Amino acid sequence: MADIAAARAQRRGNLCIVAAAGKGARLRKGMNKAFVKVLDTPILALTLSQVIKTGLFDKIVVAVGEGEVKEAEGIIKKYVKLPDAIDLRVTEGGATRTHTVARALGPFKGQCGYIAVQDGARPFATKEIFERTFDAARKTGGAIAAVPVKDTIKVAEGGLVQATPPRSTLFAAQTPQIFRADLLEKVYGDWEKEPFEATDDASLFERAHLSVAIAEGSYENIKITTGEDLLLAERISRQEGGK
C-alpha cells in the first residue's frame, strides 16, 4: 500500500466532509439521525472517530441541519478525541445531500489534494475501507466504496417487470467516496450552474464523463436509516466491542 503511505505523508490538504444534515424521518426519533445513539454513543461521534483513525485527513467539515451546529459541536466535544493536527469545522448543510456537500466545500475550497465524502450516519466505515478507496482514487481521480448486490434486481414500471440486469454488474454504493479535489470542485461548480437530482457524489462525476473506480466496501458498512438498521448497528457495535 505504497500509495496509502504516500497519502498519509501528504495528508495536509486532504479533507473529509461528513454529510450529517439528514432529518432522519424514517428512523422516527424526532431528531437528526446522526445525533441518535448506538448503545451509549451518538452515531455522529462514531463516524467521526472512524474518519480520524484513518490518519488520512487534516481537515474535516461536518455539515448538519439548520440550527444544529451548537448541538453537533457539543457532541464532538464530549465524545470525540480530536487531534490538534486536525482542523475541524461544523457548518449548516442544505435541503438535499448535494446542496449539503456543495456548502461544505466552501471552508477549504482550493486548499485540498483529495476530498472524501462520508455519510454521517454510516459509522462502520473502517480504516481499511478508507484506505482501499483512497488508493483507487489516487489511480483514477475518483472512487467509491461499494459491495456486490446479493439479490436479483428487477427494473419495473407501472407494476410490471421491464428487465433483469445481470447481477454481476450491480453494486450497492456506500461511502466513503473519495475524489481528486480539483475535479470534485469542478463538477460541483457545474452542478450549481445547472442543478440536477443526484443521490451521491459519484453521480456528478458520471454526468461529467469522469472515471469512478469501485473499491471493496463491507456489508457491515451500513447507513443507519430505519429502526431495523439501528438494531443491526447495535449488534455490530457489541461485536466490535468484544474484539
Long-range contacts (C-beta under 8 A, 24 or more apart in sequence): 1-131, 1-135, 3-134, 3-135, 3-138, 3-139, 4-56, 4-131, 4-134, 4-135, 6-138, 7-56, 7-114, 7-134, 7-135, 7-138, 8-55, 8-56, 10-113, 11-55, 11-56, 11-57, 11-58, 12-58, 13-58, 13-59, 13-111, 13-112, 13-113, 13-114, 13-181, 14-56, 14-57, 14-58, 14-59, 14-112, 14-113, 14-114, 14-115, 14-116, 15-57, 15-59, 15-60, 15-61, 15-108, 15-111, 15-112, 15-114, 15-115, 15-116, 15-181, 16-51, 16-56, 16-57, 16-59, 16-60, 16-61, 16-115, 16-116, 16-117, 16-118, 16-176, 17-60, 17-61, 17-63, 17-101, 17-104, 17-105, 17-115, 17-116, 17-117, 17-118, 18-44, 18-47, 18-48, 18-51, 18-60, 18-61, 18-62, 18-63, 18-118, 18-119, 18-120, 19-63, 19-93, 19-97, 19-100, 19-101, 19-104, 19-117, 19-118, 19-119, 19-120, 20-44, 20-47, 20-62, 20-63, 20-64, 20-72, 20-93, 20-119, 20-120, 20-121, 21-63, 21-64, 21-65, 21-68, 21-92, 21-93, 21-94, 21-97, 21-100, 21-120, 22-65, 22-97, 22-120, 22-121, 23-65, 24-121, 24-225, 26-225, 26-226, 27-224, 27-225, 27-226, 27-227, 27-229, 27-230, 28-227, 32-64, 32-65, 32-68, 32-71, 33-120, 33-121, 33-224, 33-225, 34-64, 34-72, 34-120, 34-121, 35-68, 35-71, 35-72, 35-75, 36-224, 36-230, 38-123, 38-224, 38-230, 38-233, 38-234, 38-237, 39-234, 39-237, 39-238, 41-79, 42-75, 42-79, 43-120, 43-121, 43-123, 43-224, 43-233, 44-72, 44-75, 44-76, 44-120, 45-75, 45-76, 45-78, 45-79, 45-80, 46-123, 46-124, 46-237, 47-118, 47-119, 47-120, 47-121, 47-122, 47-123, 47-125, 48-76, 48-80, 49-79, 49-80, 49-81, 50-123, 50-124, 50-125, 50-126, 50-127, 50-130, 51-116, 51-118, 51-125, 51-130, 52-80, 52-81, 52-82, 52-83, 52-86, 53-127, 54-127, 54-130, 54-131, 55-127, 56-116, 56-130, 56-131, 56-134, 57-86, 57-116, 58-85, 58-86, 58-87, 59-86, 59-87, 59-88, 59-108, 59-111, 59-112, 60-86, 60-87, 60-88, 60-89, 61-88, 61-89, 61-90, 61-91, 61-104, 61-107, 61-108, 62-88, 62-89, 62-90, 62-91, 62-120, 63-90, 63-91, 63-92, 63-93, 63-100, 63-101, 63-103, 63-104, 63-120, 64-90, 64-91, 64-92, 64-93, 64-120, 65-92, 65-93, 66-92, 67-92, 68-92, 97-198, 97-199, 97-200, 98-191, 98-195, 98-198, 98-204, 101-188, 101-201, 102-188, 102-191, 102-192, 105-184, 105-185, 105-188, 109-185, 110-185, 112-181, 113-180, 113-181, 114-138, 114-178, 114-179, 114-180, 114-181, 115-178, 115-179, 115-180, 115-181, 115-184, 115-185, 116-175, 116-176, 116-177, 116-178, 116-179, 117-175, 117-176, 117-177, 117-178, 117-179, 117-201, 118-175, 118-176, 119-175, 119-223, 121-223, 121-224, 121-225, 122-174, 122-175, 122-221, 122-222, 122-223, 122-224, 123-224, 123-233, 124-218, 124-220, 124-221, 124-222, 124-233, 124-236, 124-240, 125-174, 125-175, 125-176, 125-217, 125-218, 125-221, 126-218, 126-221, 129-174, 129-176, 129-215, 129-216, 129-217, 129-218, 129-221, 130-176, 130-178, 132-215, 132-216, 133-176, 133-177, 133-178, 133-215, 134-176, 134-178, 135-215, 136-178, 136-213, 136-214, 136-215, 137-178, 137-179, 137-180, 137-213, 139-213, 140-211, 140-212, 140-213, 141-179, 141-180, 141-183, 141-210, 141-211, 142-177, 142-178, 142-179, 142-180, 142-183, 142-184, 142-202, 142-205, 142-210, 142-211, 142-212, 142-213, 143-177, 143-178, 143-179, 143-212, 143-213, 143-214, 143-215, 144-173, 144-174, 144-175, 144-176, 144-177, 144-178, 144-200, 144-202, 144-212, 144-213, 144-214, 144-215, 145-173, 145-174, 145-175, 145-176, 145-177, 145-215, 145-216, 145-217, 145-218, 145-221, 146-171, 146-172, 146-173, 146-174, 146-214, 146-215, 146-216, 146-217, 147-171, 147-172, 147-174, 147-216, 147-217, 147-218, 147-219, 147-221, 148-172, 171-214, 172-217, 173-200, 173-202, 174-217, 174-218, 174-221, 174-223, 175-200, 175-223, 177-201, 177-202, 179-205, 183-210
